[in-house]
Amino acid sequence: MKQKEDGTRARVFAAALRNWATIDADPAPTAVRLDIRQPPDWAYAATINITARQHQRVLAFLHDDVAENKPGHSTPECAATVINALLTEHRIAGRSHITAADLVNAAPRIGRSRTWIAAHITELIDTGRLGETRRPGRFRL
């Protein structure tokens, strides 16, 4: 089933980014305007105005995220955090299931091997974070 591209995901991202970047009041004037666009046609979804300090905070976060999530450079704890974020993204998107392929395809973002991801899926099932279904490789969120 093809997912409808109505800009909802981009607007959710924009709201989350706005909340994260502006967690504290900054009386400084706007220094940067971030335009959020939604694929596949990259239509406008939202604009976020942030101060210079908030801009530096966003850049530092992105730099750390990219540096920490390079394949082979992620600790098991960081990889588990990324997987938890992926599960949360799927729940927010209204999905009730996830497949092993969804997680394996995210291996570059997770920064661990497919074998490690498979073992972590087993751990998530054992702890009740994922539920098994009748279809192999498909799990209930």
N, C-alpha and C positions, 0 to 999 in steps of 0.2 A: 504494500500500500504506500503510495507516494504521500509524503507529508506536505500539507498545505503551507505555502510560503507567503503568509499574509503580513509578515513583519512582527509578529508576536514575539518570537525568540529574540529579535534585535531589540525590541522595546524592553523586554525583561532584562536583557544584558545591560542596556543603557541605565535602567533604574538601579540595578545592582552596582554598576560602576559609579553612578552618581552618589549612592549611599556610602559606598566604600571611600570614595575620594573626598567626600565632604562630611566625614564623620564628626568633625568639629567645625564650628563657625570660624571662618577666616574673613575678616573685614577687608582684606586686600582686593583690589579690582581684578576683574577677569583678565587672565593672561592668555588662556588657551580655550579654543572652542573645539570640542570633539563632536564630529558628525558621525552618528552610527547609521550604517546602511545594512540592508538585508539582502543576502544572495537569494536567488540566482541573478536577478537583474540589478542588484545593488541600489534598490530604491531607498530613499531617505526614510528613516524610522524615528530618529530623535537627535537632539543636540544637548550636549552637556557643557556648561561654562564652568571652568575651574580656574583657581588662582595659580600663581607660579609655584607656590609651595605644594599645592595639591598635585600639580603637574609633575613635579619632581617625585612625589610619593608614588604616583602611577607608574612613572618610568622605572623607579627602583623596584617596584613590585614585579613589573614585566621582566626586567633584567634578571631578577632572582628566580622567577618562575622558569624562564628559558634555560638558565644555567643549571638549575637543579633537576630539570626534567629531560636532559639529554640522555639518550639511550646509554646504559652502562654507567651513568653517573648518579643514579638515584639509590638512596638507601631503601631498605625494605619498608621503613616507616613512612618515608616520603611517597613511595609507590602505593602503599596502602591508602594514604590520604588522597592521592589522585584517583584511585579506584572508587573510594567513597564519594568523591566529588562527581565522578561519572554516574554512579548509581543515583545520586541526588538529582543530577541533570535529567536523567531519564524519568525520575518520578515527577519532577516539576513539569516536564513536557507531557505528562499524562500517560506515560507508558506503564504498563503493569508487568512487562517481561523484559528480560535482557538475554542476549545470547552470548555464548563463549566467544563467538566471532567478533561481537561488538567490543569486548575487552581486549582480545588479541589484536584487533585492528588498531587499538589505541596504544599498543606496545611502545611506540616512540614517545608518546606523551607520558606513559607510565614509567618508562626508563628501566624496565626489567625484562627478562627473557620470557618467552611463551611458557616455558616450564614453570617458572616462578609464578606467573599469572594463573596457570592451571592449579597449582598448589594453593594459591590464595583463594581461588574460587571454592575449592574444597573447604577451606577454613571458614569462608563466609556461609557456606551451607551448614557446616557443623555448628556455627554460632547463631544460626537462625536469621542472618541478614539476607540470605537468598533462600528461596524454596525450590526444591526440585519439581519438575513437571514430568509428564509422560514422554515428552520429546527430549531426546538426548541433546545436550548443549543449549537448552533453553531453560531459563530460571525465572521464577516469580520474584518480583521485587517486594 
